[in-house]
Amino acid sequence: MLFTEDAGYYAQQVKMRKVKVLDLVDQALANIEALNPRLNAIVYVQANAARAQAKAYDAYLDQLTEAEVDDLPDFFGVPTLLKDLGQYQAGHLTSSGAHLTKDTAMQVTDYFVENIIKAGFIIIGRTNVPEFGFKGISDSKTFGPVNNPIDLNRNSGGSSGGAAAALKAGIVPLAFGSDGGGSIRIPASFSGLIGLKPSRGRVAVGPGAYRGWQGASVNFALTKSVDDTWTLLRNLQVEQLEAPFIMPTMKETSLKPLNRPLKIGYMDQLNPKWPLNTDAKAALNRTIQALRKLGHEVFKVTEPFDRAETMRNYFVMNSVETAAMMKDIEQVNGRPVTFSDVEPLTWAIYRAGLKVPSYRYSQLLAEWDKWTAQSEAMFKEDFDLLLTPTTNGPAPIHGQFNPDQLNEIIEKEKHFDDYEMADQQAIIWAHFEKSIAHMPYTSLINMLGQPAISLPLYKNKDHLPVGVQFIAQKGNDYLLLQLAKQFEDQELLDTDIVK
């Protein structure tokens, strides 16, 4: 049985005693066994622990009165998958998509994962990611590429690619991911799913790490319905005073319909070097038409930022954060990380971080603050929401983003310490250049800390989806979901699984 409905539906089936939790878990495990060989979406399975948890849930449910059942967590008994990157559960393995950290046993459960469990989910395994989550595609050399269920010759995106594939194929009814530069929204776009990146500070962080790429990276999930997205956000939101970034919790208890037309600005092509893809343009135009039909005011706005500059800034940040991570790994392993331990791109990002001066790192974070202030002012003065394509076209064919001179670039990365900082960053840019043109819309939002959602509002003639992205002022996740619900109520969202 594939999971054709959303997670909330199966939780209700459990609470109505129409299905056993163990049956749901067994079905999810059977789905992995049947579908994963062709998708390569799941890298770890924790069948024994999941079944034990399911049996305990069923036994507990049997003791409850009908009134007590109503007080169960919203997602009680629903099987799900964690992302195999930064979502740790004590006693279970993780790898971050890397041979260097493969089969690492975690000692502590993250606060975010604790809250997933408190929401009632049963974790059955972990999904495939690119090595350390560095790419917008999932093609780890350790575990292999993730095949998109819509077209197995295409990638499901990254870095939450395994989560997107597992959800789109109906293996589970909801899958968790994280978004450090678009890593939830990009695979949502490529897979025809809903992908929310919450506001910075909205969900729990720690205890192992609190800043997540200086706040750029946020945990959440890919979903099949707006109701799931809203209910999950309400369950996982925190006001975490010990965290470096704090977001007041939303006070709303239900997702109410919009009570006014919105002012929505849109942007299309961001840079002359990144021409707008035909499908991305069609997705944007169809969305604009739908918005106007719903009564919203939609108008074009000029891109206020140099997106190439912001992305170069992002790569410098990523380099420094990677260097810090590698130094931690070296300390644990008691030896230096070598070129042969990791993929060439990872090695380059790591070594580049060692050459970034401390003053430059401070400057680039100050640039984030400046851009955030500028963007927030635009929302206050000019529009309620901002609309862009999520990706500049549909899911890529495997290998599509390989650089033209791949072997030459890899040779340079092998000898990366021989290059100066500017040359190192140029080599990293060259490695990402093709994917940058295909995915230019998401990473700045991570630096700004604003919420953004990818919605499945368009498919091309080959049935390949291209998502559209709505961005809100920091903290205004609720408005994004109100608009998303309006689309869903009009039956404009297409999140059907691929059978």
N, C-alpha and C positions, 0 to 999 in steps of 0.2 A: 504494500500500500504506500503510494507516494503521498506526501503531505501537500495536498492541493489547497488547503485553507490556511488562514493565518494562525499565529500562535494562540491568540485569544480564543479562537474557536475550539481548539483542542483542550485548552484549560477548562472551558465551559463543559465540554464533553466529560471530562474527568469529574468535575464537581457535580454534574447531573448523574454521575455513576453509570454513564453509558459506555465507558471504556476504562480499562485499567491502565494505570501509569506504566506498569511493566509491559503491557501490550504496545504502548506508544514507543517505549525505549527499544523493545525488541524489533519493532518495525523500522525504526531509524537505523539500528545496527544492521538489519537485513538490507536496507537501502544502500548503506555504505558498501557492503559486500557485493551487491549486484551492480552498482553504478560507478564506484570509485575506480575500478580498473581502467575505465575509458576516460574518466574526468581528471583523475589525479588531484582531487580537491582536498583530501583528508590525509594527514601524515601520521597521526597518532589516534588510536582508539582505546578508550578505557572502559571496556565492556563490563568487566566484573564490578567495578565501582559503581557504574551507572545502574546495573541491574540490582545491586544491593540497595542503592538509594531508592530505586523504584519500588522494590518490595516494602521497604520501610514506609514510603509514602502511602502505598495501598493499605498497609496495616493501620496506619494512622487515620486514614480516611474512613475506614470501616468503623472506627470508634466514634465518629462525630455525628452530631445531630444535624438536621438540615440547616438550622440557624448557625451552627458553628462552621459549616461548610462555606457559608457566605463570607466568613472572615478569613478564609484561606488566601494566600498570596495570589496576585492576579494571574501569574503564569505557572501555577501549581501543577507539577508533573509534566511540563513540556520539555522534550529533549532538545538540546541545542549543542552548538559547537563553539569553542573559543578559537580565537586567532592564535596561531603559533608564533606570536611575537608580543611580548610585553603584557600578556594576560596570564598570570601565574597562579597555579593552584598547588598547594602543598601536597607532596607525595606523588606528583605526576610529572611526566617528562615535558620538556620544551626544547626547541632547537634554534628558534629565530631564523629558520631556513638555511642554517650554516653548518658546514661540517665541523668547524671549530668549536661550536657549542652544541653539537648534536647530542641528544639524549641526556641533557642536563636535568637532574632531579631537583625540583623546587622544594625549598624548606618552608616557605611562607606563602600564604595566599594573599594576593593583592586585595585592597579594599574594594576596588571595582568588581572583582570576581566574587568577593564576599556578598556584595549587593546583588549580583546576578543570582546567586544561590538563595538569598533572602527573598528574591522576587518569585521563587518557586521553580526555577529551571533545574533540569538535570543535565549535567555536562557529560557528553559521550565521547568527546575527542577534540582534536585540534586541526585547523585548516592550513593548507599550504600557502606559503608566502615567498617572495623573493628574498635573497640573502639580506638579513637585517632590515628588510622593508624599504630598500633604497629606490625601488623602481615603481613606475605606474603599470607594470606588467609583472606577472608572477612566473618566473622561469628559473628558479633556484637550480643550480648545478647539483646540489645535494639531493633534492627530491624530484627535480624535473618540472616541466611547465604544467600549468593548469589549463585544461582544455575547456573552452566555453561550451556549455550544453546546447546553445543555439547553433553553433557551427564548431565542430571539434578541431577544425584547422585554425581556429582563432583563439587568442588568449582571453582570459576572463578579466584581465586588468590587475592592478595591484595598488597597494600591497595586500589588500584584503581579497585577493582573487579566488582563493580556495573557498572562502565564505560565500562569495557571490555564486560560484558554480554549485556549491552544495545546496544553497537556497533555491536557485533557479531550477535545479533538477528535482526538487521536492524531497531531498534526503532528510531535511529537517524543516520546520516551519518558520524558523528565525535563526540567524547566524550572527555572531559577534565579530566586529572588526575594529579597526582604529584608523585615524585619519591624521597624518602628519604633513601632507601636502596635496591631499585629494584621495587618500587611500581607501576611503569608503565611497566617496562620490564617483570616482572614476570607474571602479568595477560595477557600481549601480548603473551608471550610464551604459556600459558595454553589455549589461545583462538584463536590462529592463526591470530594474528593482528600485525601491525607495532607499535612498542613502542620506541620512542626516549626519552632519558634523555639528554637534552642539557648540554653544558658546564656551569659550575658555573658562574653566572653573565650574562648569555645570555638573560634572560627574566626578566621582572620587578619584584621588591619586594617592600614591604611596602604598605601603610604607617603604618600599625599596627605593623608589624614585618619585620625585614630586614635580619636576619641571618639564619632563617630556619634550626634548628639543626646545627648551626655553618657552614652553607653553604652546608650541605649534602643534604638538601631537595630542589628540583627544580620543579616548575610547568611546565607542558606541556600537551600533549594529546596522545590518542591512535587513530590510523588512519587506513584507508583501502587502501591507495595508497601513493607512494613516493611523487607524485605531491602535495597531500594535506599536507604531512609532511613538504616539502620544502616551500610551499607557506605560511603555518602557521608560520613556523620559521622566515621567512622573515618579516611577519607582526608583530610578537610579539617581535622580538629582540630589545634590547635597549642598549644604552651606558649610564648607569645611574650613574652619578657622585656622587650623594649623598649616593649610596649604598656601603656597605663595600667590595663587590666583584664586580669588573668592567671588562666587556669583550668588546673589540672593536667590532663594528658591522661588519658583513660580507659585503663586497663591491659588491659581485656578484649579478647580477639581474636575472640571469637564471641558471638553473642547467645543466651545460655543461657535455657532456660525458667525461669519463676518457680518458686522452691522453697518458697514459703510464701504463705498468703493475705494480702492487703493490707488495711490500714485506710484506707478512702477516704471523706473527707468530701465532701458536695456542697452547692452553693448554687444557688438558683433565681432568684427576683426580687431584684434588688439595691436597688431604690429604688421607692417607691410611684408615682413619676412615669413609671416604665418598666415597665408591666405585662407579665407573662410571656406571650409569644406562644404560641398553641395548639400550633404545630408544635415550638417550642423545648421546651415542656413535655413533649410526646410523645417527643421525642428523648431528653430527660433521663430520663424514666421507663423507656423501653425499655433505656437503657444501665444504669440501676440494676438492673433485672431481670436483665440479662445478667451483670452483675458478681456478683450474689448467686448466680446459677446456677453461676458459675465458682468459687464458694467464698469470695469476698471479703466483708469486713464493710463495709457502706455505711450511712452515717448523715448526717443533715442537720446543718450547722453554720451558725452565725450570721455574717453578713458583718461583719467587724471594722472595716472602713474605710468612710468616707463617700465613695462612689465619685464623686459629683458634685464633691466637694472635690479628689479626686485627679485628676480629668479637667481641672478648672480649672487646677490646678498644671501639668498636662501641656501645656495650651495656652500658658501663660506661658513654659515652657521652649521650646516650639516657636517662639514669637514671637522670643525672643532668638537662638536658633540660626539662624533665618531672616534676621534682621537681619545677623548676622555673615556669612552666605552671600552676601547681596546686596551687602554692602560689598566682599567679595572680587570679585564679578562686576563691580561698578563700577570697581574698580581695574584689572581686566583690560581692560574695554571703554573705559576712559578717559572715562567720562561717567556721570552719575547714572541710576539706574533710575527710570523714570516710570510713572505709572498705566497708560498705554497699552501698556507693554512686557509686562505680565503680566495674569493674570486678577484680577478684583476681590478675590477672597478672598486670593490670594497677596499683593496689595498691602496688604490690611488686616493680615495676619499680619506682614509685614515692618515696616510702620510701627508696629504695636503693640510690637514688640520694641525700638524706639528709646526707648520711654517707661518701660521696666521698670528701676527703680533697681538698681544693682549689688548692694546689700545684700539686696534681695528675691530676686535670683537665687541668691545664696548660701544664703538661708534655704530656698528651695524644694528645693535639692539636699540640704540637711540633712534635710528632710522625707522625701525618698526613703530616706535612710539609716535614719531612724527606722522607717519603714514596713517596710523590708527586715528589720530586726532583729526586729520584731514578727511578721512572716510566717514567718521562718525558725524562730522559737521555736515557732510553731504546728505546723510540720512535725515538729520534734523531739519535741514532747510529745503531739500529738493525733492525727496521721494521717500516712500515707505519701504519699498523693496527694490532690489536690483536684480535684473534678469540677464543671464548669459547662457550660451550652450554650456553643458558640463564638460564635454569633450569635443574636439574639433573633428568629429567623425565617429564611425562605429568601431567596434572591437578590431584590433589589428590581427592580421595573419601572423602566425608564429614566425619570429625572426624579422618582422617588418621594420622594427626599430633598430636593428643592428647598424652601427655606423658603416659607411661605405668603405672606409679604410680600417676595418676592425682589427686586423692583425697588426697593423702599424701602430694603432692606438694602444693595443694591449702590450706591445713591446715597450712603448713609452711608459706605460703604467708600471711595468716590471722594474724599470729603472727610475722611478718617480722621484727619488731623493736627489737626483742629479739636476732637477729643474727648480727654477725660482718660483715663488708663490704665484705670480701672475701667469706664468706658463703652465703651472699645475692646474690652475683653475680653468684655463683655456682648454686643456686636454679633457678635463671632466666635462666641460660644456660640449665639446665635440662628441663625447660618448653619448650624451643625452640629447643632442641637437634634434634628431628626428622625432623623438618622443615629446620634446618641448613644444614643437609645432603642433602636435596632435593633442596635447594636454596643457594648454597655457592658462586655463581659467581658474584653477583651484588653489595653487600654493599661496598666493598673496593673502587669501582669506585666513589661512592658518597663522600667518604672521600677525594679522590684525586681531585675531581672537574672536571674530564674528561667527555667528551661526550661518550655515548654508545647507541647502537640501537639493539633491538631485531627484527629479521626478521623471518617470517613464511616460512621456507624452507623444512619442514619435517612433515609428519604424519605417525603414526604407523599403524599396521594392523587393529586397532579398530577406525581409523580415528581421533585419538587424536593427536593434534599438540605438538611439542616440538620446541621452538624457538632456534635460534643461535644468539649469541651476538658478535657484533663487537665494539671495543673500539678504540678511537683515542686520539691523543695528545690533551691537553687542547686547546680549541679554534678551533679545526679542525672538527667541525660538518659538514662542507661542504663536506669533503672527504667521510665521512660516507654515506651521502646521494647520492653522485656520485656512490659509489659502490652499494648501495641499488637500485638505478635506473637501473644500469646495470643488476642486477638480475631481476628486474621488466620487463625490455625490453626483456629479454630472457624468459619471462612468467614462471619464477621459483617461484614467490611469490604466496601464496594461502591465500587470505583474504576474500573469499566468505562468505556471511552471512549464518546462519543456519536457514532454514525455518521450 
